[in-house]
Amino acid sequence: MRGFIERKFNPNETPEDFHFLQAKIWDNPLFLNANPQYLRNLEDLPEYLRKAYLDGDWNIFAGQYFKKLRYDKHVIDPRALDPSWLRFRSLDWGYDHPTVCLWWALDFKGNAYIYRAYKESEYTVGQMARNIVELTPSDENVVMTLVGHDMRTRVKTEEVPPNYTLMDEAAANGLYCSLANTERVPGWQAMMSLIEWNDDPAKGRVFQPRLKIFKHIDWVYYDLARLIHSVLNPEDVEKMKGDDTGDAGRYGAAHIFATRVPEPEKCPQEIFEEEITAEAEMVDWGAET
């Protein structure tokens, strides 16, 4: 899948050596004519199985947590972002397992853009902090960096005060952090709400997903797509190798839903016009001045 579907290659691999030709059931009319019930059986499957077996979606599988996550829905070409939009970072720290940092921008319609991302392992907190600061343009108004509570771990060396933590070390290298809401299930549900979409009028209001991931960092999408339900608690995500992007994502999503933003259908201009209309209705324009 890595080489044929995702087109992700190792340094010693040649992309021209990998070719994928997808065949679907409609490419075999002889079989369909001989067994039309087979197609009806596929169409009656649950959505995630139907997407996999009928539509040939390689990112759908049994046990997947974010079943509504779709490349064509959630991954977009990079675009200019309004400088006035709220921006922040969410970070899941790791040394043996990767550190993942996501840059978020929230527009005035309630959409959330992950427009930059960082993933690296075996870097100290100081090195990691400097890298993230260097990746952020000086004129970009990132208001905070949310981190997990493991960043409160004390640094045990003789060179620093007794209560010196990883957050202090990050701050000493220019990255000032705030503690994220790390509740797992509410965080995953917040992420689910950003991912959710509906294009079938028969199932209610038609709307597009609020989460947008820039295409040049589509590894964020693939990391989220691989998350599975916990065996012990189906409402949670199974703790596994490679869940670091998910953890950083739920920190950010939880913050978004704790932040007051305009309703998705409204933008500042519409809100302004409503306020002007309300004021106008309170004025007796027929009164003498």
C-alpha positions as CSV (number, residue, x, y, z in Angstrom):
1,M,0.0,0.0,0.0
2,R,2.8,2.4,0.9
3,G,4.3,2.3,-2.6
4,F,1.4,1.5,-4.8
5,I,-1.4,3.5,-3.1
6,E,0.2,6.2,-1.0
7,R,3.1,6.7,-3.4
8,K,5.5,7.0,-0.4
9,F,8.9,5.6,-1.3
10,N,12.1,4.8,0.5
11,P,15.4,6.4,-0.7
12,N,16.5,3.2,-2.4
13,E,13.2,2.8,-4.3
14,T,12.4,4.1,-7.8
15,P,8.8,5.4,-8.2
16,E,8.7,4.4,-11.8
17,D,9.0,0.7,-10.8
18,F,5.6,0.9,-8.9
19,H,2.4,0.9,-10.9
20,F,-1.1,0.4,-9.6
21,L,-4.1,-0.4,-11.8
22,Q,-7.3,-0.5,-9.8
23,A,-10.0,-2.9,-11.0
24,K,-13.6,-2.7,-9.7
25,I,-16.6,-4.9,-10.1
26,W,-17.9,-2.8,-13.0
27,D,-14.8,-3.7,-15.0
28,N,-16.1,-7.3,-15.1
29,P,-19.5,-7.2,-16.9
30,L,-19.5,-10.9,-17.6
31,F,-19.4,-11.6,-13.9
32,L,-22.1,-9.0,-13.2
33,N,-24.4,-10.4,-15.8
34,A,-23.9,-13.9,-14.5
35,N,-24.3,-13.0,-10.8
36,P,-26.2,-9.7,-10.4
37,Q,-27.1,-10.5,-6.8
38,Y,-23.4,-10.1,-5.9
39,L,-23.5,-6.4,-6.6
40,R,-26.7,-6.0,-4.6
41,N,-25.0,-7.8,-1.7
42,L,-22.1,-5.4,-1.7
43,E,-24.4,-2.4,-1.9
44,D,-26.2,-3.6,1.3
45,L,-23.0,-3.8,3.4
46,P,-22.3,-1.4,6.2
47,E,-20.8,1.9,4.9
48,Y,-17.2,1.1,5.9
49,L,-17.3,-2.3,4.3
50,R,-19.1,-1.0,1.2
51,K,-16.4,1.7,0.7
52,A,-13.7,-1.0,0.9
53,Y,-15.2,-3.9,-1.1
54,L,-17.3,-2.0,-3.6
55,D,-15.5,1.3,-4.1
56,G,-12.0,0.0,-3.5
57,D,-11.1,2.5,-0.8
58,W,-7.8,1.2,0.7
59,N,-8.1,3.5,3.7
60,I,-11.3,1.8,5.0
61,F,-11.0,-1.2,7.2
62,A,-12.9,-3.0,10.1
63,G,-12.2,-1.4,13.4
64,Q,-11.2,2.0,12.0
65,Y,-12.0,4.8,14.4
66,F,-12.5,7.7,12.0
67,K,-14.7,6.0,9.5
68,K,-15.8,9.3,7.8
69,L,-12.2,10.3,7.1
70,R,-11.7,10.6,3.3
71,Y,-8.8,11.8,1.4
72,D,-10.9,13.6,-1.2
73,K,-13.0,15.3,1.6
74,H,-10.3,16.3,4.1
75,V,-7.1,16.8,2.2
76,I,-6.8,20.0,0.2
77,D,-4.2,21.9,-1.8
78,P,-2.3,24.5,0.2
79,R,-3.8,28.0,0.1
80,A,-3.2,31.4,1.5
81,L,-4.7,31.8,5.0
82,D,-6.1,35.0,6.4
83,P,-3.6,36.5,8.9
84,S,-6.4,37.4,11.2
85,W,-7.5,33.8,11.8
86,L,-6.8,32.3,15.1
87,R,-3.6,30.2,15.0
88,F,-2.2,27.8,17.5
89,R,-0.1,24.6,17.8
90,S,-0.8,21.2,19.4
91,L,2.1,19.0,20.3
92,D,2.6,15.4,21.5
93,W,6.1,15.1,22.9
94,G,8.2,11.9,22.4
95,Y,11.8,10.9,22.2
96,D,11.8,7.1,21.3
97,H,8.4,7.6,19.7
98,P,8.0,10.6,17.5
99,T,7.2,14.2,18.6
100,V,4.3,15.5,16.5
101,C,3.4,19.1,16.3
102,L,0.4,20.4,14.3
103,W,-0.2,24.1,13.3
104,W,-3.9,25.0,13.2
105,A,-5.8,28.0,11.7
106,L,-9.5,28.6,12.4
107,D,-11.5,30.6,9.9
108,F,-14.6,32.7,10.7
109,K,-16.9,29.9,9.4
110,G,-15.8,27.3,11.9
111,N,-13.3,25.4,9.6
112,A,-10.0,24.1,11.1
113,Y,-7.0,24.0,8.8
114,I,-3.9,21.9,9.7
115,Y,-1.5,23.8,7.5
116,R,1.9,22.8,8.8
117,A,3.2,19.7,10.7
118,Y,6.4,18.5,12.3
119,K,7.3,14.9,13.1
120,E,10.7,13.8,14.5
121,S,12.1,11.3,17.0
122,E,15.2,11.1,19.1
123,Y,15.4,14.9,19.6
124,T,15.7,16.4,23.0
125,V,13.1,18.9,24.1
126,G,15.5,21.8,23.5
127,Q,16.3,20.6,20.0
128,M,12.6,20.0,19.2
129,A,11.6,23.4,20.5
130,R,14.2,25.2,18.4
131,N,13.1,23.3,15.3
132,I,9.4,24.2,15.8
133,V,10.2,27.9,16.4
134,E,12.4,27.9,13.3
135,L,9.5,26.4,11.2
136,T,7.2,29.2,12.3
137,P,7.6,32.5,10.4
138,S,8.2,35.5,12.7
139,D,5.2,37.3,11.4
140,E,2.8,34.4,12.0
141,N,0.7,35.1,15.1
142,V,0.6,31.7,16.7
143,V,-1.0,32.4,20.1
144,M,-0.2,29.2,22.0
145,T,1.3,25.7,21.9
146,L,-0.8,23.0,23.6
147,V,1.1,20.0,25.1
148,G,0.3,16.9,27.0
149,H,0.8,16.7,30.7
150,D,3.9,14.6,30.3
151,M,5.7,17.8,29.5
152,R,5.4,18.6,33.3
153,T,8.0,15.9,33.9
154,R,11.0,17.2,35.9
155,V,14.4,17.4,34.3
156,K,16.7,15.6,36.7
157,T,20.2,17.2,36.3
158,E,22.4,19.2,38.6
159,E,22.5,22.1,36.1
160,V,18.8,23.1,36.6
161,P,16.6,23.9,39.6
162,P,14.7,21.0,41.3
163,N,11.3,21.9,39.9
164,Y,12.6,22.5,36.3
165,T,10.3,20.7,33.8
166,L,10.3,19.8,30.1
167,M,8.0,22.8,29.6
168,D,10.6,25.0,31.2
169,E,13.3,23.5,28.9
170,A,11.0,24.2,25.9
171,A,10.5,27.8,27.0
172,A,14.2,28.3,27.5
173,N,14.5,27.5,23.8
174,G,11.8,29.8,22.6
175,L,8.7,27.5,22.7
176,Y,6.2,28.6,25.4
177,C,3.7,25.9,26.1
178,S,0.3,25.5,27.7
179,L,-1.3,22.3,29.1
180,A,-3.9,20.8,26.8
181,N,-7.1,19.1,27.7
182,T,-5.9,15.5,27.6
183,E,-9.2,13.7,28.3
184,R,-9.1,10.9,25.7
185,V,-12.7,10.2,24.7
186,P,-13.9,13.9,24.7
187,G,-10.8,14.7,22.6
188,W,-11.5,12.0,20.1
189,Q,-15.2,13.0,19.9
190,A,-14.1,16.6,19.2
191,M,-11.9,15.4,16.4
192,M,-14.8,13.3,15.1
193,S,-17.0,16.4,15.0
194,L,-14.4,18.2,12.8
195,I,-14.2,15.2,10.5
196,E,-18.0,14.6,10.2
197,W,-19.8,15.4,6.9
198,N,-22.9,14.4,5.1
199,D,-23.6,14.6,1.3
200,D,-26.9,12.6,1.4
201,P,-30.0,14.7,1.8
202,A,-31.9,11.6,2.9
203,K,-29.7,11.5,6.0
204,G,-30.4,15.1,7.0
205,R,-28.6,18.4,6.5
206,V,-25.9,18.3,3.8
207,F,-22.6,19.8,5.0
208,Q,-18.9,19.6,4.4
209,P,-16.2,18.5,6.9
210,R,-14.7,21.3,9.0
211,L,-11.3,19.7,9.1
212,K,-8.9,20.5,6.2
213,I,-5.4,19.1,6.0
214,F,-2.9,20.6,3.5
215,K,-1.8,18.0,0.9
216,H,2.0,18.5,1.4
217,I,1.5,17.1,4.9
218,D,-0.9,14.3,4.0
219,W,0.9,11.9,6.3
220,V,-1.2,13.6,9.0
221,Y,-4.3,12.2,7.2
222,Y,-2.8,8.7,6.9
223,D,-1.8,8.6,10.6
224,L,-5.3,9.5,11.6
225,A,-6.9,7.0,9.2
226,R,-4.9,4.2,10.8
227,L,-6.3,4.7,14.3
228,I,-8.5,1.9,15.6
229,H,-11.1,1.4,18.4
230,S,-9.8,0.3,21.7
231,V,-10.5,-3.3,22.6
232,L,-11.3,-2.5,26.2
233,N,-13.2,0.8,25.5
234,P,-14.7,1.1,22.0
235,E,-15.2,4.9,22.6
236,D,-11.4,5.3,22.9
237,V,-8.6,4.8,20.4
238,E,-6.3,1.8,21.0
239,K,-2.9,3.0,22.3
240,M,-0.5,1.9,19.6
241,K,2.7,2.7,17.8
242,G,2.0,5.6,15.5
243,D,-0.8,7.2,17.5
244,D,1.2,10.4,18.2
245,T,-0.5,12.4,15.4
246,G,-3.8,11.4,16.8
247,D,-2.9,12.6,20.3
248,A,-1.7,15.9,18.9
249,G,-4.9,16.1,16.9
250,R,-7.2,15.5,19.8
251,Y,-5.4,18.2,21.9
252,G,-6.1,20.7,19.1
253,A,-9.7,19.6,18.6
254,A,-10.5,19.8,22.3
255,H,-9.2,23.3,22.3
256,I,-11.3,24.3,19.3
257,F,-14.5,23.2,21.0
258,A,-13.5,25.0,24.2
259,T,-13.0,28.2,22.1
260,R,-16.0,30.3,21.1
261,V,-16.1,30.6,17.4
262,P,-18.8,32.0,15.1
263,E,-21.5,29.5,13.9
264,P,-20.3,27.7,10.7
265,E,-23.0,29.4,8.6
266,K,-21.9,32.9,9.6
267,C,-18.9,35.1,8.9
268,P,-17.9,38.4,10.5
269,Q,-19.5,40.4,7.7
270,E,-22.8,38.6,8.2
271,I,-22.7,39.1,11.9
272,F,-21.9,42.8,11.4
273,E,-24.9,43.2,9.0
274,E,-27.2,41.5,11.6
275,E,-26.0,44.0,14.3
276,I,-26.6,47.0,12.0
277,T,-30.1,45.7,11.1
278,A,-30.9,45.2,14.8
279,E,-29.9,48.7,15.6
280,A,-31.8,50.1,12.6
281,E,-35.0,48.4,13.8
282,M,-34.7,50.1,17.2
283,V,-34.6,53.6,15.6
284,D,-37.9,55.5,14.9
285,W,-37.0,56.9,11.6
286,G,-40.2,59.0,11.5
287,A,-39.3,60.9,14.6
288,E,-38.3,64.5,14.3
289,T,-34.6,65.3,15.0
